[in-house]
Amino acid sequence: MVIKKAEFVKSFAKTDGLEKLDKPQFAFVGRSNVGKSSLLNALCNRKNLAKTSSTPGRTRLINTFLINDEFYFIDLPGYGYAKASKTEQIGWKSLIGGYLEKSENLKLVFVLVDSRHEPTEKDLQMLEYLYYYQMPFKIVATKIDKLNRSEQQKSKLMLSSCLGVGVDDIIFVSAEKKQNIDKVLDLIEENLK
């Protein structure tokens, strides 16, 4: 699949209005600073479609992007940002859960984890949530370019073990070097059929 057209549609502070997005949807979720915006930009081959920041916790709304006029990317708020107030964290949690539970056009959830670190408790809770509600998902490990070959192998085994999945069940990507971006796009294309 090639993304020829990508446009920002709208940011949502509540789930109201999301039901009007009547095309297939692919959601991206992960902890703050895991590289969601960078991955979205790499998938669309654009530099600034999704805003990136060196400050974690910047995505506080549900951001929607129309892709090739046929489906949506849904950028969900990052979770686990330590400096956010408890009230903000609860708000993000209800926003993410509200979207996931209400969306009738959700095809697949991409759960992003950082290849350099063990999954957080919140990462594991997200996977439990998706298993519980039987929502289709794929794990994407980001920032693989930050590791040398030996570290990459260790990361693959560690993530596989921590997440309870096979190594082949995780897509290891580098948004910066566009490594394995095609695998994510292929998966999107498969789920549009």
N, C-alpha and C positions, 0 to 999 in steps of 0.2 A: 504494500500500500504506500502511496505517496500522498502526503498532505499538500494540496495546492492552495488551499484557502483556509485561513484561520482568523476568526475575529472575536474580540471580547464582546460579550452580550450584556451582562449585568452582574452586579454583586447583590447578594441577598443577605440581610441581617436576620431574617426569619425564613422558615420554609414556605410561608405563604407566597404564592405566585410561581413556585417551582413546578407546579403541576401543569403550567402552561407550556413547559418545554416538552413538546410532544414527539421528539425524535429519540432514537437510542442514545443512551448515556454511558459514559465510562468515568467512574469516580477515582480520584487520587487522594489517598489519605496516608498520613504518617506523622511522626513527631515533628516538632518545630525544628527547622534547620536541617532536615533530611535531604532536601534538594528537590522538592516537588515542582517548584517554579522552573528550576533549571531543566528538569526532565520534560516538562510541558513545552518549554521553548525548543529543546532539542528535537522533540517529536514533530513539532511544527516547522522546524528549520528557521526559527525566528529568534532574534536576540532579546526582544523586550515585550513579547506578547503577555507573558505572565511576569509580574514584577518580582525581581529577586532582591534580597537584602542580606547584608551580613549580620543584621540583628534578628535573632530568632523570634518567632511568634508574630510575624507581621501579617500573615494571612489570618484575619479574624472574621471574615465573611465567607460565604459560599460564592466563589467566582465561577462564572459560566462562560464557555467559549464554544462558538459554533464552528464546526470543522467540515470543510468541503460541502457545506450546505446540507449535510445529511446526518450528522450526529453531533453530540455535545461532549466536551471534556468538562468535568465538574471538579474544581479544585476546592477540596474541603479544608477547613481550618486545621492548622497543625496542633497537635496535642502535646501535653507534657512540658510546656514552657514554664520553667520554675518561677520566673519573675512575674507571671500573670497572677492576678488576685484569684482567690478561690471562686468568687462570683463569676469572673471571666471564664475560668476553667469549666465551671458547671454549665455556663452558657454555651461554650463551644461544644461540650459533650452532648447537650440536648440538641444543638444545631446539627451536628454530625448524625446522631441517632435519628433525629426527626427526618432528615433527608433520606437516610438509608432505608428506614422503615416505610416511608411514604412513596418513594419513587417507583412508578409503575414501568418506567422505561429503562431502568438500570440493567445494563448487560453484564458489567464486570467491575469489580473494585480492585484497583491496584494498590496494594499495601506496601508502602516504601519503608525500608529499613536501611540503616547506614552500614555498609559493609565493613567499616573499621571498628565497630563496637558491637557488643552483645546486645540483643534486643532488650528494650526496656520492659518493665512490667506493663506499661500502657500499650506497647506493641503486642504483647501476649494477650492482653485483655481484648484488643481489637480483633485479633484472630479468633479468640473464643466467641466473641460476639457474632462474627461472620459465620462461624461454624454453627452456632446455636440457631441463628435465623436462616441457615442454609442459603446464604448469599454466595454467588460465585465470586471468587477472588483469585488473584495471582500475586505472589510476593516478588517484589523488585528490590534488589540490593543496590544501592547507589554508591557513587564515589569510588568505584573499583580502581580507577586510575591513580588514586592516592596510595595504593599498596603495590609493593613489588610482587614478582611472580610467586615467591615462597609465601608471602603474607596473604596473597589472594587465595592460595590453596587452603591455608589455615582458616581463613575467613569463611570459605565455602563449607568446610567441615563443621566449623563452630556454629554458623547460622543454621545449617541443616539439622544439627543436633538440638540446638536451643528451640527451634521452631517445630521440630518433630515432622519434618518433611525431607524428601530426597533432595540431593544437590541439584538434580535436573528440574526440580519443581520451583526453583528460584531463578529469576533472570538477573544476572549481574551486569549492571550498566555503568557507563560513564557518560554523563550528559556533555561534559567538556570535550571528550574525545570522540563522541558519538558511537561509542562501543556498545554493541548489541541493541541499539535503538531500533534497528530493523526487526528484531525479535518481538519487541513490544508492539510495533506497527502490524506485524503479521498476526499477532494474537487479537488485536483490535479487528482486523479484517475478517478473521475466522468468526468472531462473535457478531459480526454484522450480517452473516449469511442466514 
